[in-house]
Amino acid sequence: MTVTEAVTHRRSIRKFKGEAVPRETVERILDRARWAPSWGNTQPWEFFVLAGPPLESFRAANRQRLSRGVPFSPEVPMPEAWPDRLKGRYGELGKIVLGALGIERGDKASRGGFYLTMAELFGAPLLLVCCLPRALRVEYALFDMGLIVQTICLLAYEEGIGSCVMAAAVGYPDLLREAAGIPDDRRIVMGVALGYPDTEAGVNNFPRPRAPLAELVTWVGGG
Ligand SMILES: Cc1cc2nc3c(=O)[nH]c(=O)nc-3n(C[C@H](O)[C@H](O)[C@H](O)COP(=O)(O)O)c2cc1C
């Protein structure tokens, strides 16, 4: 597999098969991902791998809390406003995902059902809880975390394992702290659901739009 193939074919998986992923496979992925770059080689990341009964307890508690309508209280604030162009893309994604699931935009009950499957981590048998030292300023450390998380997702893809980076997995950090025994001096910043993808599911097959290069690149001099 080439890097190009992994980069362009990796996609967010929103329906997993329940089948367990061998621990050796996850360890191989994480071991290789350590080569990701970081500010001054500080390697600020730390991962808690949730699986089995602790994951099932979290999944149930997360679903229950979301179904009660409790607002998220993440340890890294979620964006609340976007420049128009970005807002448009966000709205587009929502339409595409609901469309792939055959859910009409006005069908609130089915939309709510989808959010509950999200709270249940789309059935993934593993959740990687990505943490940073609480004392660290988040800006550059989040940059580092992004680099290693993408590296993990690409290495997982190479192993036939699907991934979904999930802000929705860390909306109730107290539940994760309890399930995974995460100390208070760690900031829970992101979740990554991992597992074998259901390759037949429409929600894992829709075309993913990307902005054209001209929208994001400005050449100054050269070519
Ligand atoms: C920081 C971050 C948080 C995300 N959180 C969620 C999430 O909570 N739920 C979800 O379904 N997808 C989530 N995603 C996946 C994005 O929607 C996805 O990466 C984007 O639509 C591009 O699609 P692709 O990953 O299939 O290429 C998240 C991605 C990132 C980078």
The ligand as an ORCA input file, in Angstrom:
! r2SCAN-3c Opt
* xyz 0 1
  C     -11.360     16.783     15.437
  C     -12.383     15.935     14.733
  C     -13.555     15.586     15.379
  C     -14.514     14.789     14.742
  N     -15.645     14.403     15.421
  C     -16.560     13.613     14.810
  C     -17.703     13.158     15.504
  O     -17.905     13.457     16.676
  N     -18.599     12.386     14.846
  C     -18.401     12.011     13.546
  O     -19.242     11.290     12.994
  N     -17.303     12.406     12.853
  C     -16.390     13.184     13.459
  N     -15.252     13.574     12.780
  C     -15.020     13.098     11.400
  C     -15.220     14.208     10.355
  O     -16.579     14.471     10.168
  C     -14.556     13.742      9.053
  O     -13.171     13.611      9.240
  C     -14.822     14.688      7.888
  O     -16.185     14.735      7.578
  C     -14.044     14.255      6.641
  O     -14.450     12.950      6.242
  P     -13.462     11.720      6.157
  O     -12.770     11.558      7.493
  O     -14.363     10.538      5.867
  O     -12.492     11.980      5.069
  C     -14.292     14.357     13.409
  C     -13.083     14.698     12.764
  C     -12.133     15.466     13.409
  C     -10.829     15.771     12.707
*
